[in-house]
């Protein structure tokens, strides 16, 4: 089955074309036929795509909306110039899988998209006003391009965390706010946390209920999850992706009273303070330089920039503090897993986060840690380390494709 995976933003469409089925999933032999991204949809868009075994292609195109972007992807995939032998016409795409950011409490697993499911996604727009509308546009665009008969599946960032117990997802606010407005912790990056927990137990040959790990998704957006017996027990992001770890431009945890204090002192509206916390804080806000961890590490080494060093230290300290709290919440864990752009590629950040966890028995192997970057998967702690550490590159698109197959064929999703 050829599955088109779409991740639609307000002005972008990222895609992958993956050949997979239940047999390939069992054998871990899925094939990535192509991948690409279209940026600046709504004007003169920048298009990047690459078929398996071929060079990357770049071009521009005038694209009015998401539908035009999806049509362009399909025209390219079906053309001889793409080099995709498995796709010669629209009929060679058998299903579409969509990343959907928010599924609220309604969607506890991936779902075959019907009109009812689409309405449910729309009902969650108030919880994710920047993301769900774009996801809905992607679903409608694919329906128009492929016709209503082609199966489409929604894979929700929040679904994996629907196993959180009430004492972990409720805030200490008046309970009626939860009953009236469903104000609670939802968590995000669920597809990533779910995938790396799955890969960990494949590497260790463990059953699902024997998976007790703490996973750190560290990129421009960052979150950490406590996974006990294969289920999410707690996670750092909350009602929105703003809570938790320090991120590229997001503050993570702060004293809520800061919002009103800053608004009064700086003469800002509530919306302007929210923008400050989401777009001008985190690594960028502390350093005053950049939200890119690679650039901050270079600046700290080459120029000994104090604020660059401070941004890195706050980032790592917050992550280390969360690991400690989750070890307590889980009554211990077997491993810490690093994933995401920073987690997969920065040996120095991994070292800084783990430094101070020797008391719990986490001992990194310096050589192994240094060797793991650029998509390499494996153990980075000493063999006799009581708490192990792993680097496992995430693959959310692959999980979306696999869930799409499972939903279309009625196979179980709990794995």
N, C-alpha and C positions, 0 to 999 in steps of 0.2 A: 504494500500500500504506500503510495506517494502522498505524504502529508505536507501541506503548506502551513508553516508556523508563522503567525503574524503577531507583531508587537507594535500596536498603533499608538502614537502619541499625538499631541495637538497639532504638530507640524512635521511629523516624521513617521516613517513606516520602516521597521526592521523586519527582515524575513529570513527564514531558512526553509529549504526543501529537503525533507528527510524521508528516505525509503525505510520503512519498518513494518513489522507485523508481529503477531504473538510469538512466532517461532524465532524471529530475529531478536526480539526482546529477551527471550529465554537464553539465547546464545550470546547476547551482548554484541550482535553483529549488524546493528543498524548502520545505514550509509547516509552521510551528509552529502547530498547531491549538489547543493548550492547554498550560498548565503549572500546577504547584502543589506544595504540601508539606503533609504531615500530621505534626505534632509531638506528642510525649507519647502515642504509641500504647501501650495497656495500661491506659488510664484515660480521663479526660475529655480527649480530644484536641483540639488546635487545628488547624483546617483552613483552608488558604488555596488558592484556585485562580482561574484566569483564562483565559478563552477568547480566541482571537485577535479583536481589535477590540471587546472588551467590558471592562467595569470589573472590577476585582479583587473577589472575594467572600470573606468571612470568616465562619466559623461554628465551632461546637464539636460534638463527637459522642463518645459513649461507644464506644470501640473496644477490643475485648479483645486483638486480636493483628494480625499483618501481613495475614492473610487478610481480616479484617474491613476493614482499611484499603483493600486492593485492591478489594474488593467495593464500598466506598463510592465510590471513584474511578470505577469503571465505571458505577454507578448515576447518578452526577452527569453523566458524559460523555454518557450515553444520554438524559438528561432534556432536556425543552424549555428548562428554565431555564439550562442550560449555554450554549446558543447555538451549539453545534457542529453545523452542518448535515450534516457528513460522517459523523457517528456517531449512529445511531438505535437500534442494538442491539449486543449483544456480538459478533455476527457481523461487524460493521464494523471490528473490530480484527483485523488479519490476522497480527500477530506481536508478540512481546514481547522487548525487548532489556534485558539486565541489566548494570549496572555490578558487576563482581566485582573485589575489591581484589587478591587474590593468586592467581596461577596457577602459582607455582613454576617449575620448569624444564620442566614438561610442556607447558604451553600457551604456544606461541610466537605465536599469533594467536587471533582470536575464534573461537568454536566453537558449532555447533548443539548444543543441550543434549539429550543422551541420558542414560540411566541411568549409562552408563560415564563420561560427562563430569561428571555430578553427583557421582559417587563421587570423581573426580579433584579436584573443588573441595573436597569434604569432607576429602580427604587433605592439603590445604594449610591446614587450620584451625590446626594448630600453628604455622604461620608467620604467621598473621593471626588470632589468637584473638578479637580485638575486632570484626572486620569480616566474615570469611568466613561465620561462623554466621548472621549477619543476611542476607547475600546468599543463602545456601541457603534460608532461610525465605521470602525473596521469590520464589525460583524455585518452591518447593513451593506457596506461596499462589497464584501465577498458574496453576499446573497444576490446582489444585483449582477455581479460579474459571472458567477458560476450558476446562478439559478437557485430556486428554493429547494431543489431536490438533493443538492450536495450536502452531506453531513458536516456540521460545524460543531466544535466543542469549545467550551469556555473552561480555562484552567485558572483558578483564582489564587492570587498571592496570599490571601488570608486563610484559605481552607485548611492548610496543615495545622494552623494554630487553634482550630476550633476544639481541640482536645484539652485546652487549658482548663483547669478547675476554676470554679467561681472565685475562690480566694486569691487566685493569681490574676484573673482578668478584671475584677471589679476594683474601681478606685474608691477611696474612703471619702466619697461625696454623698449627699443625700440620696438614698436609694431610689427615690422617685425619678431622678434624672436618668437612671438606667432603665426604669420601667417605661418612662415616657419617650425617651430619645435614644435608648440603647447606647448610652455613654459608657464605654468600657475599653479594655485593651483588646485590639484585634490582632496586631502583629502583622508584619510584612516579610518579604523575601522567603515566604513559606516554600515556594517551589525549589529554591536553592537549598534551604536547610534540609528539606525532604530528600533531595537528590544526593547530597553528600553523605547523609546518614545511611542511605541505601548503598552507596558505593563503599562506605566504611565496612558495613557488614558483609558485602561481597568480598572485600579484601581479607577480612578476618574469618570468613566462612561462619558467620554467626546467624542465629535465627533473629527474626524481627524483635521479639520480646527480650533478646539479649543485647540490644543496642542501647547503651547508656553513655551518651557523649554530650559535649558542649561544642556547638558549631559557631564559628565566627565568620560572618560574611562581611568582609572589609573591602570597600571600594569607595566611590564617591558617596554612596549611601552605605551605612553600616548597621548591622544588627547582630545580636547574639541570641542563641536559642539553647535552652536546656531540654534535652531529648532523653526521656526515660522510657525504657521498654519500647522504643520505637516511636513513641508519641511525644508531641511537644508539650512540655510541662510549664514552661515560662519563656518569655521572649522580651526583648528590650524595647522594640517599637510599640506604640500604644494605639490610641484612637486614630492617630495619624503617624506618618513616618518620622515625625520630628523628635519623638521621645527617644531616650536611650543613650547610645554611644555618641562620642564626638564624630562628626562626619566631615565631608569636604567643605560644604557651605552651611550645614545645619548644626545648631548648637548642641543637640541632645538634651539631656536632663538639665533643667534649671529650676530655681525657685520661682513658682508661678507669680509671686508678687513683683518680680522684676518687670513683667510686662507693663503694669500700670506705672511703676516707678520710672521706667525709661520713657514711656509715652509722655508723662508730665514733664520730665527734665528736658527731653529733646523736642517737645512740641510735635509729637507724632500721633497719627491716628492708630487705632487698634490694628487695622489692616497693614499699615506701614511697619509696625513693630513685628507683625507676623512675617512680613517679607524680610525684615532684618534677620529674624531667627532662622528662616529657611534658606535665604540666598546670600547673606553677608556675614555669617557666623562660622563656627567650626574652624577647620584648619585655616581657611581664608581669613576669617575675622581675627584670629589670634596672631597669625603671622603678618598680616597686612600685605602679603606677597602673592599667594596662590593657594588653590585648593588641591593641588597635585602633590601627593606625598613624595614622588620621585624628585621633584624640584626642591621641595623642602629639605630632603636628606642631602641633596647636592649642596644647597645653600649652607646648611649646618656644617658640612665637612669642609667646604672650600672657603667660606667666609666667616665661619663661626658666628653666624647671625643669631643673636639671643632669642628673638621672637620665633624664628624658625625652630630652634631647639626646644623652646617652650611649647610650641604647637604640637611637636612630635611627642614630647613627654606627657602632655595632658591627654593626647589621643591614646597612648599606650597605657597610661595609668588608669583611665576610665575602663578600658577593656579588661585590664588585669583585675580591677575591683569587681567587675561583673562576673568574671570567671569564679572568683572567690565566693561571691554570694550565691551563684548557681550550684557550686559544689556543696554548699550548705543546704540549699533547697532540695537537691537531689539525693542527699545522704551519700555523696561521692559519685564519681564517674570513672569510666575506663579510659577515656581519651578526650583530647581537645583537638578540634579540626579547624584548620584555616582554609578559607576559600575567598573568592572575589579577587578583584584586580590587585589590591594591596596584599591580602592574605596569601595569595598564590605566588606572588613574585618578589616580595620584600623579605629577605632573610633577616635583615636588621630589625625591622618592625616586629617580626615574630620573636626574635631574641629579646627585644626590649619588653614585650608583653609578658613573656615567660620568666624573665628575670625577677625573682622574688617569689616564685611558686615552687622553689626547691623544697620548702617545708612540707608540701603535700606530695612530694616525690616526683615532680616533673623535672627531668634532666634532659635538656636538648643535646643532641649530638651535633657539634659545630660543623663537621664535614657534611653530614647528611642534610642539615639545614641549608647550608650554602649551595648544595647541589640541586635543590628543588626550586625551580622557577620555570616560567615559560611553558606551563601545561604539564609539568611532571607531577606524578602522583606517588605518594608513599609516606613512609614513616620517617620522622625527623628527630625522634628522641632516642636515647640509648635503649638497648634491648631490655635492660634491667630497670628501666624507669617505671616506678609504680603507677604514675599517670602518664600515659603515652601521648604523643603529639603527632598529628598527620597533616600533610598538605593534600587536599583533594580538589582539583579544579571543578568548578560547578558547570553544569550543562542544563540550564533551565529549558532551552529549546528542545533538547532531546526528551526531557521528561514531558513537556507539553505534547510532543508528537506521540510518545508512548501512551499517554493518557487519552489522547484522541483515538488511537486504535482501540484501547480498552473500552471506551465509551461506545464507539461505533459497533464493536463486536460483543458488547455485553459482558466483558471479562471483569473480574474483581480489580479494584484499584488499590486496595490496602496491601502494600508490599513493603 
